Amino acid sequence: MAVIKGSLEQLRNRGLITDWEVPYESILTRIPAAIFFMTAARQEDLSLIWEELERYVGFSYRPNTEKNLSALDWRVEFKKPDLA
């Protein structure tokens, strides 16, 4: 998860992301996925952001329409592969 946090921070430093967060981090890390929320600086930047993050296993994203855990625009997940 630290590597993903580093990538998100680099994207923020490059001006592509205005903010990112991992709400309830101690709880969310106990499930088989890492869940982040982020807001892009501009819609046009989304393809660059997804390109950077898709190199990590189990990457997926969707609009954060519920706004239950975060007020940020996008829910980004990295699901661990099934070990069964």
C-alpha positions as CSV (number, residue, x, y, z in Angstrom):
1,M,0.0,0.0,0.0
2,A,2.9,2.3,0.6
3,V,4.0,2.1,-3.0
4,I,0.5,3.1,-4.2
5,K,0.4,6.0,-1.7
6,G,3.8,7.1,-3.2
7,S,2.3,7.1,-6.7
8,L,-0.7,9.1,-5.6
9,E,1.5,11.6,-3.9
10,Q,3.6,11.9,-7.1
11,L,0.5,12.5,-9.1
12,R,-0.5,15.2,-6.7
13,N,3.0,16.8,-6.9
14,R,2.7,16.8,-10.7
15,G,-0.6,18.7,-10.4
16,L,-2.8,15.8,-11.8
17,I,-4.6,15.1,-8.5
18,T,-5.8,17.8,-6.2
19,D,-6.4,15.5,-3.2
20,W,-6.4,11.8,-2.2
21,E,-7.2,9.9,1.0
22,V,-7.6,6.5,2.6
23,P,-10.4,7.0,5.1
24,Y,-10.6,4.5,8.0
25,E,-7.2,3.0,6.8
26,S,-6.8,0.6,9.7
27,I,-10.2,-1.0,8.9
28,L,-9.9,-1.0,5.1
29,T,-6.5,-2.7,5.1
30,R,-8.1,-5.7,6.8
31,I,-10.2,-6.6,3.8
32,P,-8.7,-8.1,0.6
33,A,-8.5,-4.7,-1.1
34,A,-6.9,-1.3,-0.7
35,I,-9.5,1.5,-1.2
36,F,-8.5,5.0,-2.0
37,F,-10.4,8.1,-2.9
38,M,-9.1,10.9,-5.1
39,T,-10.1,14.0,-7.1
40,A,-8.4,14.8,-10.4
41,A,-7.3,18.4,-11.1
42,R,-9.0,18.3,-14.5
43,Q,-11.1,15.7,-16.4
44,E,-8.5,15.7,-19.1
45,D,-5.9,14.3,-16.6
46,L,-7.9,11.1,-15.8
47,S,-6.3,9.0,-18.6
48,L,-2.8,9.9,-17.3
49,I,-3.8,9.1,-13.7
50,W,-5.3,5.7,-14.7
51,E,-2.3,4.9,-16.8
52,E,0.0,5.4,-13.8
53,L,-2.2,3.4,-11.5
54,E,-3.1,0.5,-13.8
55,R,0.4,-1.0,-13.3
56,Y,-0.7,-2.2,-9.9
57,V,-2.4,-5.5,-9.5
58,G,-6.2,-5.5,-9.2
59,F,-6.6,-1.8,-10.1
60,S,-10.1,-0.6,-10.7
61,Y,-11.9,2.7,-10.4
62,R,-15.4,4.2,-10.4
63,P,-17.1,7.5,-9.6
64,N,-17.6,7.9,-5.9
65,T,-21.4,8.5,-6.1
66,E,-22.2,7.3,-2.6
67,K,-19.9,9.8,-0.8
68,N,-20.2,7.6,2.4
69,L,-16.5,7.2,3.1
70,S,-15.2,10.2,1.3
71,A,-16.3,13.4,-0.4
72,L,-13.7,13.0,-3.2
73,D,-14.8,12.3,-6.7
74,W,-13.3,8.8,-7.5
75,R,-13.1,5.5,-5.7
76,V,-9.9,3.6,-6.6
77,E,-9.4,0.0,-5.6
78,F,-6.5,-2.5,-5.7
79,K,-7.9,-5.9,-5.0
80,K,-5.5,-8.7,-3.9
81,P,-5.6,-11.8,-6.2
82,D,-7.6,-14.7,-5.0
83,L,-5.1,-17.0,-3.2
84,A,-7.4,-20.0,-3.1
